[in-house]
């Protein structure tokens, strides 16, 4: 039994403050006959304004050739920074690594972890984990995250995550995408899925909705990461006006370098009250509703328009390759 004392966890960049756990209560029982270590209860907390609290229980059965670890963890409200420092490195290491690199701020409303696996599956390069060997549920409010390196930060996001031994699903209810000073979009109904986490470059599926000014969308689609897929170069952020509603779906491998050929995408844009200077052969184009679709196979712009004030119907198609 351990009661009292404190544990100091050092800061993680960009944070400068350490996390001090002033409430430490641990009760462990070791049964030599059954070759079993019982963590009957562990209660860790800060007892300060940050109100960090973590309850852990579990056991390690080492009577077998491949010892079995069972662990339950429940956390009360804490910051994302505190979660990063308290999340054990051997629990869902790939998900933990993604959170470390891509989630920067927010309030963790709850975290629940249930683990029941042999020790051989815990290393990141270990044996594949059974789907029912792990369950992680996390809810974050006011989050700041960057799902893909090189794309803008999403802030004020409400995020939930559910992780099993083989899968991960992250959902974003609503968040603000800061494109540049004065330009932003609203992201909503976002779902990020990894159906097979044990693979070296696991496939991922992403779908989300964007709403906001055409100029902000044009700037986003001209981002280096999206330019080849979205065909966004026909929109000039400086001369395009109107509002946009976009539905975007992507499938791609989670790898440091993602070849263009390995990305499948389906992008649908509705441009309302749209106008763009010099869009078509140097002429101004206006439309009450212009529809844009882009997939791996083709790219299309369609709608009733005015070209320099003359009524016309625009239908432009381009086949991939």
N, C-alpha and C positions, 0 to 999 in steps of 0.2 A: 504494500500500500504506500502510495506517495501522495502527500497532501502539502500544499503550500509551495513556496518558491516561485520562480518565474522563468519564462523562456523568452529569449529575445531572437526574433527572426529579422535578419538584415534586410535593407531596402532592395527593391528591384527597380531598375531604370524604367521610367524617368523619375520614380518616386525617390524622395530623399529621406523619408522617415522610416525608421524600423518599426516592427510590430512586436509589442511586448505583451505576452500572455501572462497576466498576473494571477489568474485563477487556474490552478493546475491540480487536478485530483485524478489519480490513476490507481486502479486496483487490479492486480495480476495474480493469477494462481497457476502454479506449475505442477502437473500431475505426472511424476516420473514413471509410475506404473503404466499409465495409459499413453505415455509419451505425447502429452497434450499440454499446450500453453493456452490458458484462458485469459483474455483481456475482458474482465467482467464489466469494467466501466472505466471510461476516460472522459473527463470533463475539462475542456480547455476554454478559456475566455479572457477578455481584456478587462472587464469591469470598469470601463470608462465610456466616454461619449461615443466611441466607435461601436460599442456593444457587440463585439465579435464573440460568438459562442459556437463550440463544436463538441458534439457528443459522439463517442466511438465505442464500439464493443465488437468482440470477435474471438476467434480462436485459431490456433495452428496445430494441426494434427500431423506429427512427424513420425507416426508409427508405420507409415507406408513408405514404399520406395520413392514415390513422388509426393512430398508433403502437401497437404490440403490446407488452404487458407480461406477462412470465412471472416468477412468483415462487414460491419454496418456503420455508416457514418451519416450524421444529420447535422446541418448547420443552420443557425439563425441568421438574421440580417447582418450582412457584412459588405465591405467594398470588394470590387473585383480584384484590387491589389491584395487584399487580405486573402481572398480565395486562392490566388495564384501561389501565395507563400504556404498555404495550409494544404493544398491538394497534394497528396502523396505521389511521388514520381512514378510508382509502379502501378497506379490505378489509371487505366485507359491512357497510356503514355502518348499515343498519337493525338487524341482529343485534347489532352492537357497541353501538348506542344502547340496545337493550333490556337488554343485560347491564349497561351503565353504570347504568341506572335501577332495575333489579329484582334484581340479584345483589349481595350485600353482603359476603360472606365465604366462606372455604373454601380448600382446597388444590387447585391445578390439578395433577393427576397427569401430564397430557400435553396438548399442543396441536399439531396438524399442520394446515398450510394449504398448499394448492396453488392458484395463480391463473394463468390464461392467457387474457387478455382484451384487447380494444382499449381505449385510454384513454377513449374516449367513453362507456363504460358505468360508469366508476368513480364519478362523482358520484351522490349519492342521487337526484337528479332526472334522471339521464342515461338513455340508451337501456336497454331491458331486457337483462339479461345472459343468455347461453346457459346452460342448466342445467349443462353440463360445463365451464363456464369457471371454476368455483370449487368447491373441496371443503375444508371446515373440519371437523375433529373435535376435540372438547374433552371431557375427563373431569375432574370435580370431586368431591372427597370432603369431607365435613363442611361442606357448603355452607349458606349462609343466603340465602334468596331470598323475594321477595314477587311471585308471578306476576301478580297483579292489584292495582292500587292500591286501598286501602281494606280489603283482606282481611288476615288475620293472616300473620305471618312463618312460613315453613317453615324449620326449622333442622336441623342434623345430617343433611343430605340428600346422597345420592349421585346425581350428575347427569351425564348424557352428552348431548352435542349433536352433531348432524350437519347441516351446512349445505351446500347446493349453490347454483348460480347463481340458482335460482328457488324453492327450497324450504328449509324449516328444520324439524327434528324435535328436540325436547328430551324426554328421558326421565328420570324420577325413580324410583329403585328404592324408597327408603323415607326418610321424614323425619318430624319431629315438628312438629305445628302447635300453637303456644301460643295458646290462645283468650283466656285471662285467667289471673291468678295462681291456681294450683291446678287449672286445667282445661286439658287438652290432648287432641289426637287424633293418631293415626298415619296419615299419608298414604302410599300405596304404589301401585305399578303405574301411575304417572302418565305420560301421553303428551300432549305439546303440539305440534301440527302446523300449519305454515303452508304450504299447497300452492302459493301464487302470491305471492311476496314483492314482486314489482314493482308491484303495484296500490297505489293511494293508501291505501285502507283494506282491506288484504288479509284474506281470511277466515281464521279460525283454528278448529281443532278441539281440544277438551280432554277427556280422560277420566281418571278417577282413582278410587281406592278409599279410603275413610275408615273407621277403626275407633276405638272408644273409648266413654266414658260418654255416656249420653243427654243429661245436663245440658250437657256441652261442645258436643254437636251442636246442641242447642236454641239455645244462645247464638250459635253460628256461623250457623245458619239464620235467626236474627233480626237478623243483620247487615244494615245498610242496603243493601249491594250484592246480597244474596241473598234478602231478604225477599219481594220480589214474585214470585220464581221458585219458591222451595222450599215455600211454604205453611207455613213453619216456625212461624208464630205460634200454632198450637194447642199447641205445646210451651212450657212455662214452665220456664226453667232452674232456678228456685228450688224447684219442686215435682215435677220429673220425675226418675225413677230408672230404671236399667237400663243395658244396653249396646247399641251400635248398630254395624251393618255397612252401609256405604253405597256404592253404585256411582253415579257421577255422570258424565254426558257433556254437553258444551256445544259449540255452534258459534256464533261471533260474529265481527263484524268488529273488527280491531285499529284502533281510533280513540279519540281523547281522550274523546269523548262517544258512548256506545253506546245508541241507542234501544232500548227494551224490545222492540219488535216485530221487531228484527233478531236477537234471541237465540233460538236453539232449544235446548231442554234436555230431558234424560231423567234423572230422579232416582229411584233405588230404595233404600228404607231398610228394613232388617230390625231391629226393636226387640225384643230378647230380655229376658225377666224384667222387663217394663216395668210401671211404675206412674206415675200422674200424678194429683195432687189437683185436684179441681174442673175436670176436663177436659171433661166432658159434662154440660151443664145443672147445673153446680155439683157434680157427683158424682165420686167417685174411680173411675178406670178402671185395671184391672190386666190383664195379658196375658202368657202365656208367650212368645208370638211375635206381634207386630203388624207388618203389612206396609203400607208407605206408598209410593205411586208418584205422581210428578208429571211431566207433560209440558206442552207448549204447548196441548194439546187438553183435558186433564182432570187431575183430582186425586182420589186415592182412598186411603182408609184401610180395612183389612180384617183381621179376625182374631177368634178366640175370646177373649172377655173376661169379666171380672167387673165389674159396675157396682155399686158400694157392696156388694160381696159376692155379688150375684146373677149367676148364670151367664147369658151372653147371647152373641149373635153380632153383631159390629159390622161394618157395611159402609156406608161414607159415600162418596158420589161428588159431585163438583162439576165441571161443564163450564166450560171457559174462556169468559169473556165474559158 
